[in-house]
Amino acid sequence: MLCVLLGVITATLLLFSIFIKNDTKNGKPLPPGPYRYPLVGNLVQLAMINLKEPYRAFTILSKKYGDIMSIQIGTTYAVVLNTPAIMEEYLSKPEFLDRYCNEYIQERTLNKRLGIIFAKYPDPWTTLRRFTLRGLKQFGFGKRNAMISTIQNELPDVVEELKRSIKEGNGIHDFDGYFALSFLNVLWTMLAGRRYKHSDPKLKGLIKSMRIMMATANASSNILMAYPQMKDWFRDWTGLTMQQKGSDEMIAFAKEFIDDRKKLGLYKTNPENMVDEFLREIDAHKGDEDNVYTEEELVILIVDFFLAGSDTTNNTLSYCVLLLMLNPWAQKRLQAEIDLIVPNGSFPTAEHESELHYVRATIAETHRISCVFPVMVPRATVTDTQCGKYFIPKGTFIMANIHGIHFNKSHWKDPDSFRPERFLDDDGKFKSDDWLRPFGFGKRNCPGQALASMSLFHYLIVLMQNFTFYLYPTSHSHRWNLSLGYQTDHNLSEP
């Protein structure tokens, strides 16, 4: 009996040691990483380092395991890249251009792998990206002047709505989510050629649905990335019920607009926007084998644009306002530069942009310290491949540790400080930095980078021309949330 018991214990320990020390695959070395325990993987180590923001653990662990390391999040095996040079080298390779997309992620996309964010590589992603870039160019958004014109058409309403809110609130305004509606209008003009009034209930409802979806998605993503199986067991607890509600409402909005364009019928002879152009492609490719152009694909493509564009740009600009309230000296310098270069009450021109070095530095520093995406939307390997000297199996979850490079102490010296001057040279001119990567790497970087950058530039200048922002005197807290943007109990703005 004792021999049997010892045998069982020995076998268990042997299997356990194989599990936690599994650093090879078919005799090929996998990236190093901390011991992986049964069922939980490395969740315990991540939680012990930082329970609320587990991505911060990647930087700490990389000091021991290197710039290419592996972790196991519950049942999901992943590889983490920790320097911009490695991210640039490997995330640009075709072998790393797929997206990680499990059944939980597909719940928001009609239980299929639809849209451009999580599209499979090479197709349909290649086809959808080609269509998107062509559509942007065809309807004017490949041209700088067209984008600027659309953005500037939004800005008077932004200023007037903010002044009204400040007046009604006796000088107090809560910026949480404030800019999302305006940025959504810019995107909707681009996609559909239509602009809504800021008071429009349909647009407000869409913003509410989008924020519900993003909030619950962020709350549930860590749990369901670790244990995808839980999506069918604890839907309320994981936030999936509310996430699905927000997703369904956004999908309904997109479907309604598509139906309206189909009934109008102009897309057949005189397409007016990108939605019309996609409908033409649907008709042209009917009956094709493996056809990418379907109405379901168009619906989720619209939703993807909403989520990737308006919400993230809103979060970045909201962070910028918060950072300027917390650092009034920077706000004064920003306003002084704008007043000196841009004529009072006018919009900035292309010529002004090249002279507004502190504005560009402030936006760059906001991107760095806000780090809206601490870890870029995960990739997946298309096939078995190599990363440095390490073997990476097909389908491996690949994470780029953007927070790690944006807060690297060796590179930035004082990464926790808000200091736009780090992006200025000795002559006070703007200088870029390879360690600033808010839009990602390679072909699957953000396709809306140009529009987002231009929007932030023009919105910030007009805000500084019309307002000075302060924290409300009795404000006792501000909360940073790198997934959802900032929230503050009170803030004061004066025109």
Summary of the structure (lengths in Angstrom):
residues: 495
radius of gyration: 24.2
end to end distance: 84.1
largest distance: 91.3
contacts: 1565
relative contact order: 0.14
helix: 56%
strand: 10%
